[in-house]
Amino acid sequence: MPPSDFKRVIAESPYVFVIGVAGDSGSGKTTFTRAIREIFGDDLVSTITIDDYHKYDRRERKVLGITPLVPEANRFDLLEEHLAELKAGRAIEKPVYNHDNGEFDPPVPFNPTKILILEGLHPFITGTLRDLIDFKLYVDPDPDVKRAWKIKRDVERRGYATETVLREMEERKPDYERYVAPQCLFADAVIRIAFSKYGRDVSEERNVYRVTLCQSRLDKSIDDVDLSIDLFGLLSLSERDFMVEFTTEDVGGKAMGALTFDGELNDAVAKKLEHNIELQTQVEPIDLSQNSDYLTAGDMAQLILAWRIINRRIFIESAPGAADAGEAAAGNNGFRCSR
């Protein structure tokens, strides 16, 4: 079992734990680490976006006729250097890419926290970056979902015209397939998102999607893990449509567990799962529902993923030097994100 005050242990540990989250622009990368940020708080968790390491601003890319998905349009050498410094506990001067105007703001001081989330298009693009990351997540929404999300984000939050967003997505598609999608080969977990089987309107109006968490085998684990889901609660308390499915998928020649949720599950079921995670990890409080009567499929996937990430961090703490063993070997697991 982990120490009784694991947050304090993390705070006092010299180890900087890096979570890498890869995926296309507008794919929902930030969503699936929300549970980690809420569980551990801003004092222990910070985020770096790889967009800050673009080599060219928006005007220069247009002149050159390239997209930011092309590796040559990014400063991966500087990102490697900065991530190594942060892992060593040293501060950096982080570049800042301004999405509002497509230009670079002055660099800002950035101090490492004990949990660092690195998210963007290319966190696993080089061997050095992969070696520096402790847990790798790839987020892979269905193309229709990604299109809807990106339009909503870029039109409502960034002021783009819908036609501009759609045109840019088509222009970026070949580079995405060539440079971003293959990074799922190195992931410890892949999240897939599709519109709910209960209707696209349910997805768009209540944020209810069909979410699948594909995971490589967990070779190292804390003792006595119990993440059982209460079937009584599922059968007797839910008043809305839901689905829970487990399948074994052949992904890149390797059998992988795929846990799928769809619809909305009663909060009582989620509360029991949250309590089990608290007991097994000694990390609390875990309250993703925040007084809601129901949790979406995405919320449930976040809970399972958070447990997996916490388990990985506990294993590193309980077995110093083990970061190169166990799950780190999943870098050669033969993942493919084909549907």
C-alpha positions as CSV (number, residue, x, y, z in Angstrom):
1,M,0.0,0.0,0.0
2,P,1.1,3.6,-0.6
3,P,2.0,5.9,2.3
4,S,-1.0,7.3,4.2
5,D,-0.3,10.9,3.0
6,F,0.8,10.4,-0.6
7,K,0.3,14.0,-1.5
8,R,2.8,15.0,1.1
9,V,5.2,12.3,-0.1
10,I,4.9,13.7,-3.6
11,A,5.4,17.2,-2.5
12,E,8.6,16.3,-0.6
13,S,10.0,14.0,-3.2
14,P,12.6,15.3,-5.6
15,Y,11.0,13.3,-8.5
16,V,9.2,15.3,-11.2
17,F,6.6,13.0,-12.7
18,V,5.7,13.8,-16.3
19,I,2.4,12.9,-18.0
20,G,2.5,13.3,-21.8
21,V,-0.8,13.8,-23.7
22,A,-0.7,13.6,-27.4
23,G,-3.4,14.3,-30.0
24,D,-4.6,16.6,-32.7
25,S,-5.6,20.2,-32.1
26,G,-9.1,20.4,-30.5
27,S,-9.1,16.6,-29.6
28,G,-9.9,17.1,-25.9
29,K,-6.4,16.4,-24.5
30,T,-6.9,18.7,-21.5
31,T,-10.2,17.0,-20.6
32,F,-8.7,13.6,-19.7
33,T,-6.1,14.9,-17.2
34,R,-8.7,17.1,-15.4
35,A,-9.1,14.5,-12.7
36,I,-5.3,14.5,-12.0
37,R,-5.3,18.3,-11.7
38,E,-8.4,18.3,-9.4
39,I,-7.1,15.5,-7.2
40,F,-3.6,17.0,-6.6
41,G,-4.2,20.7,-7.1
42,D,-2.3,23.6,-8.6
43,D,0.5,23.4,-6.0
44,L,1.5,20.0,-7.3
45,V,0.4,20.0,-11.0
46,S,1.3,22.3,-13.9
47,T,0.9,22.1,-17.6
48,I,3.1,23.0,-20.6
49,T,1.6,23.2,-24.1
50,I,3.9,22.2,-26.9
51,D,2.5,25.0,-29.0
52,D,4.8,27.3,-27.1
53,Y,7.7,25.5,-28.9
54,H,6.6,26.4,-32.4
55,K,9.5,27.7,-34.4
56,Y,7.5,30.0,-36.6
57,D,4.6,32.3,-35.9
58,R,1.3,32.1,-37.9
59,R,2.4,34.6,-40.5
60,E,5.7,32.9,-41.1
61,R,4.1,29.5,-41.5
62,K,1.7,30.9,-44.1
63,V,4.6,32.4,-46.1
64,L,6.5,29.0,-45.9
65,G,3.4,27.1,-46.7
66,I,3.7,24.7,-43.8
67,T,1.5,23.7,-40.8
68,P,2.6,23.4,-37.2
69,L,2.2,19.7,-37.4
70,V,5.4,19.4,-39.5
71,P,8.3,18.5,-37.1
72,E,10.6,21.1,-38.8
73,A,8.1,23.8,-37.7
74,N,8.9,23.1,-34.0
75,R,11.8,23.5,-31.6
76,F,12.0,20.0,-30.3
77,D,15.6,20.4,-29.3
78,L,14.7,23.3,-27.0
79,L,11.7,21.3,-25.6
80,E,14.0,18.3,-24.9
81,E,16.4,20.6,-23.1
82,H,13.7,22.3,-21.1
83,L,12.0,19.1,-20.1
84,A,15.3,17.6,-18.9
85,E,15.9,20.8,-16.8
86,L,12.4,20.5,-15.3
87,K,12.8,16.8,-14.5
88,A,16.0,17.8,-12.7
89,G,14.0,20.3,-10.6
90,R,15.4,23.4,-12.3
91,A,13.4,26.4,-13.6
92,I,13.3,27.4,-17.3
93,E,12.5,30.5,-19.4
94,K,9.5,29.1,-21.3
95,P,8.5,30.5,-24.7
96,V,4.9,31.6,-25.1
97,Y,2.9,31.2,-28.3
98,N,-0.1,33.5,-28.3
99,H,-3.1,31.9,-30.1
100,D,-5.0,35.1,-30.2
101,N,-2.7,36.8,-32.6
102,G,-0.5,33.9,-33.8
103,E,2.7,35.6,-32.5
104,F,5.2,34.9,-29.7
105,D,5.0,36.7,-26.4
106,P,8.1,37.2,-24.3
107,P,9.3,34.1,-22.5
108,V,8.2,33.6,-18.9
109,P,9.8,31.9,-15.9
110,F,8.5,28.4,-15.3
111,N,9.2,26.4,-12.2
112,P,8.7,22.7,-12.1
113,T,5.9,21.2,-10.0
114,K,6.0,17.6,-8.8
115,I,3.5,16.5,-11.5
116,L,4.0,18.1,-14.9
117,I,1.6,17.6,-17.8
118,L,3.1,18.0,-21.3
119,E,0.3,18.2,-23.9
120,G,0.2,18.9,-27.6
121,L,0.7,17.6,-31.1
122,H,4.2,16.0,-30.6
123,P,5.1,14.9,-27.0
124,F,6.3,11.5,-28.2
125,I,8.0,12.6,-31.5
126,T,11.6,12.0,-30.4
127,G,13.2,9.2,-28.4
128,T,14.5,11.7,-25.9
129,L,11.1,13.1,-25.2
130,R,9.7,9.6,-24.8
131,D,12.4,8.7,-22.3
132,L,11.6,11.8,-20.2
133,I,7.9,11.1,-20.0
134,D,6.6,8.7,-17.3
135,F,3.1,8.1,-18.6
136,K,1.9,8.5,-22.2
137,L,-1.7,9.1,-23.2
138,Y,-3.0,9.5,-26.7
139,V,-6.4,11.1,-27.3
140,D,-8.1,9.9,-30.5
141,P,-11.6,11.3,-31.1
142,D,-13.7,10.2,-34.0
143,P,-13.2,12.6,-37.0
144,D,-16.8,13.8,-36.8
145,V,-16.4,14.5,-33.0
146,K,-13.1,16.3,-33.6
147,R,-14.6,18.4,-36.3
148,A,-17.4,19.5,-34.1
149,W,-15.2,20.2,-31.1
150,K,-12.6,22.2,-33.1
151,I,-15.3,24.4,-34.8
152,K,-16.8,25.1,-31.4
153,R,-13.5,26.0,-29.8
154,D,-12.0,28.0,-32.6
155,V,-15.1,29.9,-33.6
156,E,-16.4,30.6,-30.1
157,R,-13.1,31.1,-28.2
158,R,-10.6,32.1,-30.9
159,G,-12.9,34.1,-33.2
160,Y,-12.2,32.2,-36.4
161,A,-14.8,31.8,-39.1
162,T,-16.3,28.3,-39.5
163,E,-15.1,28.1,-43.2
164,T,-11.6,29.0,-42.1
165,V,-11.6,26.2,-39.5
166,L,-12.8,23.6,-41.9
167,R,-10.3,24.6,-44.6
168,E,-7.5,24.5,-42.1
169,M,-8.5,21.0,-40.9
170,E,-8.4,19.7,-44.5
171,E,-5.0,21.3,-45.0
172,R,-3.7,19.8,-41.8
173,K,-5.1,16.3,-42.3
174,P,-2.1,14.8,-44.3
175,D,0.4,16.1,-41.8
176,Y,-1.8,14.9,-38.9
177,E,-1.8,11.4,-40.4
178,R,1.9,11.4,-41.1
179,Y,3.3,13.0,-37.9
180,V,0.8,13.0,-35.1
181,A,-1.3,9.9,-35.4
182,P,1.7,7.5,-35.4
183,Q,2.6,8.6,-31.8
184,C,-0.1,6.3,-30.5
185,L,2.5,3.6,-31.1
186,F,4.2,4.8,-27.9
187,A,1.2,5.3,-25.6
188,D,0.4,3.6,-22.4
189,A,-3.2,4.3,-22.9
190,V,-5.4,5.5,-25.8
191,I,-8.7,7.3,-25.3
192,R,-11.2,7.0,-28.2
193,I,-14.3,9.2,-28.3
194,A,-17.4,8.9,-30.5
195,F,-20.9,10.4,-30.4
196,S,-23.2,8.5,-28.0
197,K,-25.2,5.6,-29.3
198,Y,-28.1,7.3,-27.7
199,G,-27.9,10.2,-30.2
200,R,-25.7,13.0,-31.3
201,D,-28.0,15.5,-29.7
202,V,-27.3,13.8,-26.3
203,S,-23.6,14.4,-27.0
204,E,-23.9,18.0,-28.0
205,E,-26.5,19.0,-25.4
206,R,-25.3,17.1,-22.3
207,N,-21.7,16.3,-23.2
208,V,-22.4,12.6,-23.2
209,Y,-20.2,10.5,-25.5
210,R,-19.1,7.0,-26.1
211,V,-15.7,6.8,-24.6
212,T,-13.3,3.8,-24.8
213,L,-10.1,3.5,-22.7
214,C,-7.6,1.1,-24.4
215,Q,-4.8,0.1,-22.0
216,S,-1.6,-1.9,-22.2
217,R,-1.3,-4.6,-19.6
218,L,-0.5,-3.3,-16.1
219,D,2.7,-5.2,-15.2
220,K,3.4,-3.5,-11.9
221,S,0.7,-2.5,-9.4
222,I,0.2,-1.6,-5.8
223,D,-1.2,-4.4,-3.7
224,D,-4.8,-5.4,-3.2
225,V,-6.2,-3.2,-5.9
226,D,-10.0,-3.3,-6.1
227,L,-11.7,-1.2,-8.7
228,S,-15.0,-3.1,-8.8
229,I,-18.0,-1.4,-10.1
230,D,-21.2,-1.8,-8.1
231,L,-23.7,-3.7,-10.3
232,F,-26.5,-3.1,-7.7
233,G,-26.0,0.6,-8.1
234,L,-26.0,0.3,-11.8
235,L,-29.2,-1.8,-11.9
236,S,-31.3,-0.1,-9.3
237,L,-30.3,3.6,-9.2
238,S,-29.9,4.7,-12.7
239,E,-32.7,6.5,-14.5
240,R,-30.8,7.3,-17.7
241,D,-29.4,5.3,-20.5
242,F,-25.9,3.9,-20.0
243,M,-23.6,1.1,-21.3
244,V,-20.5,-0.5,-19.9
245,E,-18.6,-2.9,-22.2
246,F,-15.2,-4.6,-22.0
247,T,-13.6,-6.1,-25.1
248,T,-10.2,-7.4,-26.0
249,E,-8.9,-5.7,-29.1
250,D,-6.0,-6.7,-31.4
251,V,-4.2,-3.4,-31.6
252,G,-1.1,-3.5,-33.7
253,G,-0.7,-7.3,-33.1
254,K,-1.1,-7.1,-29.4
255,A,-4.2,-8.0,-27.3
256,M,-5.4,-4.9,-25.4
257,G,-8.1,-4.3,-22.9
258,A,-10.8,-1.8,-24.1
259,L,-13.2,-0.5,-21.5
260,T,-16.1,1.4,-23.0
261,F,-18.6,3.7,-21.3
262,D,-21.6,5.4,-22.9
263,G,-24.4,7.4,-21.5
264,E,-24.7,8.7,-17.9
265,L,-24.1,6.7,-14.7
266,N,-25.7,7.4,-11.4
267,D,-23.4,9.3,-9.1
268,A,-23.7,6.6,-6.4
269,V,-21.8,4.2,-8.7
270,A,-19.1,6.7,-9.3
271,K,-18.9,7.6,-5.6
272,K,-18.1,4.0,-4.7
273,L,-15.5,3.8,-7.5
274,E,-14.0,7.1,-6.2
275,H,-13.9,5.7,-2.7
276,N,-12.2,2.6,-3.8
277,I,-9.5,4.6,-5.5
278,E,-9.1,6.7,-2.4
279,L,-8.6,3.5,-0.3
280,Q,-6.2,1.9,-2.7
281,T,-4.0,5.0,-3.3
282,Q,-4.5,6.9,-0.1
283,V,-5.0,10.0,-2.2
284,E,-8.1,12.0,-1.3
285,P,-10.5,13.6,-1.7
286,I,-11.5,12.4,-5.1
287,D,-14.8,14.0,-6.2
288,L,-15.2,14.3,-9.9
289,S,-19.0,14.5,-9.8
290,Q,-19.0,17.8,-7.8
291,N,-22.6,17.4,-6.6
292,S,-24.0,16.2,-9.9
293,D,-26.4,13.3,-9.8
294,Y,-24.8,11.7,-12.9
295,L,-21.4,11.2,-14.3
296,T,-20.8,11.0,-18.0
297,A,-18.8,8.3,-19.8
298,G,-15.9,10.7,-20.1
299,D,-15.9,11.3,-16.3
300,M,-15.8,7.5,-15.7
301,A,-12.9,7.1,-18.1
302,Q,-11.1,10.0,-16.3
303,L,-11.5,8.2,-13.0
304,I,-10.0,4.9,-14.3
305,L,-7.2,6.8,-16.1
306,A,-6.4,8.8,-12.9
307,W,-6.1,5.6,-10.9
308,R,-3.8,4.2,-13.6
309,I,-1.6,7.3,-13.5
310,I,-1.5,7.4,-9.7
311,N,-0.6,3.8,-9.6
312,R,2.3,4.5,-11.9
313,R,3.5,7.3,-9.7
314,I,3.2,5.2,-6.5
315,F,5.2,2.4,-8.1
316,I,8.0,4.9,-8.9
317,E,8.0,6.2,-5.4
318,S,8.0,2.7,-3.8
319,A,10.6,1.3,-6.2
320,P,13.2,4.0,-7.0
321,G,14.9,3.6,-10.3
322,A,11.9,1.6,-11.7
323,A,11.0,4.3,-14.1
324,D,12.8,2.5,-16.9
325,A,11.0,-0.8,-16.2
326,G,7.4,-1.9,-15.9
327,E,5.1,0.2,-17.9
328,A,7.9,2.2,-19.5
329,A,8.5,-0.8,-21.7
330,A,5.1,-0.1,-23.3
331,G,7.0,2.2,-25.7
332,N,7.5,-0.9,-27.8
333,N,3.9,-2.2,-27.5
334,G,2.9,-1.9,-31.1
335,F,-0.1,0.4,-30.7
336,R,-1.9,1.4,-33.7
337,C,-4.8,3.9,-33.6
338,S,-6.6,2.4,-36.6
339,R,-10.4,2.1,-36.2
